[in-house]
Amino acid sequence: MIILINIAIILATIIVMETLSWAMHKYLFHGPLWFIHKTHHQQRHGFFELNDVFSFGFGILALWLIWIGHENLNYKFWIGAGISIYGVIYFIFHDWFIHNRFKAFKSENKYLKGIRRAHKIHHKSIEKEDSEEFGLLVASKKYFK
C-alpha cells in the first residue's frame, strides 16, 4: 500500500509542477521576472542562458527535499523525486525536443507535434506581452488537429 501512496505523491507532484510552472511562466516570467526570462525568447549565444537559473532553482529544491526525506523515505523524498522527474520531462520535451539544445529527435506523434506547435506559437512573440500557451505538457486543443 505504501508504494501506491508514494507513486500517487510523485504523480500529484508532477501535476502540481505543471500547474505551478504554467502560472509562474505566465505571471512571473512574463511579468516581474521578464528581465531573466527574456533571454529564453532571444537567440542563444551559447549553451546556457540566464533563464536556466529557474531550472537550477527547482533542481536545488528537489535535491533539498530528497535529502531531508531520505532517511525514512517520507513524503518530502517523494515530492523531491516528483520534482526531479518533472525536471527530466522538462529537459526532454523543452530543451531537447522543442528547442534542439541537442540534435532533436523526430516524431509524428500527434501529441508531441501539438506541444511543439503550441510552444512555437509562444515564442512567436519576443516581447513580454502578447504571448500565449505557457504550459509544457498541456496546450490548447487547437494545436492537436
N, C-alpha and C positions, 0 to 999 in steps of 0.2 A: 504493500500500500504506500509506503514512504517513497518508493521510486516514482509512482504515479504523481504524487504531490510535487516532487522535485521536477519532474517533466512539466507539470502544469505551471510551476513557478517560472521555468525557463520560457515556455510558450507565452505566458502572460507578460513577461518582461519584454520579449520581442515585440509583442503588440503595443505595449506601453512605449517602447522606444520608437516605433514607427510613428505613433501619435505625437509623442513629445518632439521628435525630430521635425515633423511637419509643422507644428506650432512654433518651435524655435526658428526654423528656417523662414517661415512667413513673417513672424512678428519681431524677431530679434535680428536674424541675419540680414533681412531686407528692411530692417529698422535701425536701432541704435548701434548694432554691430556691423553695419554695412562696410565700414572702413576696413574691416578684416575680410569679410566675405566677398567684397568686390574683386579680390584677387582671383577668385574662382570664376568670375564672369569675364575675366580678361585673358588674353593669350598668355600661356605659361611660358616662362623663360628659363625653366629648369625643371627638375623632377618634382620639387616641392613648391608649395605656395603658402602664403600666410594663412589661408583658410584651413590648412591642415591642423592648425592648433586646436580646432574643435574636436577632431578625431583623437588627437593626443590627449585632450582633457577627458573624453569619455573612456579612453584606454586606462588612464590613471584611476578613474573612478572604479572601473571594472576590476582592476588589479587590487585596489584597496579593499573592495568588498570581498573578493576571493580570499585575500589574506586574512581579514578579520573573521571570516567564517570557515576557514579551512580546518581548524582543529576538530570541530564537531560536525562539519558539513551542514551548518544551519542555513536558514533561508538567505542570509547575506551571501553565502558562497554561490547559491543557485541563481540569485539575481545577478551577481557579477558574471557568472557563466552565461546567462542570457544576454547581458550587455555585450560580452565578448563575441558571442555567436552573431548578434546583430552587426557587430563591427566587421566580422568576416563576410557576412552577407553584403554589407555596405561596400566593402572593398571589391568584392567580385562584381556586383551589379554596377556600382557607380564608377569606381576608379578604373576597373579593367574593362568591363563590357561597354559602358557608355562613353567614358572619356578616354579610353585607349591609352592609359598610362603604360600598359604593356600591350603587346600585339593582341588585338581584340579577337575574341572567338566569334564566329558567325552562327546565327541561329535563325531559323524560320519559324520558331515558336511564336504563336500569336501573342501570348502574354509578354514575352521578352521584347518583341517588336513594339508592342504598345507602350511599355515602360520606357523604352529608348525614345520613341516619338514624343512622349509627354515631357521627358527631360530635355530633349532638343528644343521643344517649344519654350520651356522655362528659360533656356539660355539664349533664346532669340533676342531677348532684351538684355542689354549690358548695363542697364541703369537700375537704380534702387527700386524704382516704381515700375508698374506695368508688367510685372512677372506673374506667371500663373503656374500651377502644378508644382507644389512644394514637397510632395511626398517622394519616397524612394520605391516602395513596394506597391503602393496604391495610387492609381491615377483615374481620371475621368473615363467613363465608358467610351467616349468618342474616339479615343486613341487605340481601341482594340478592334476596330472594324476592318 
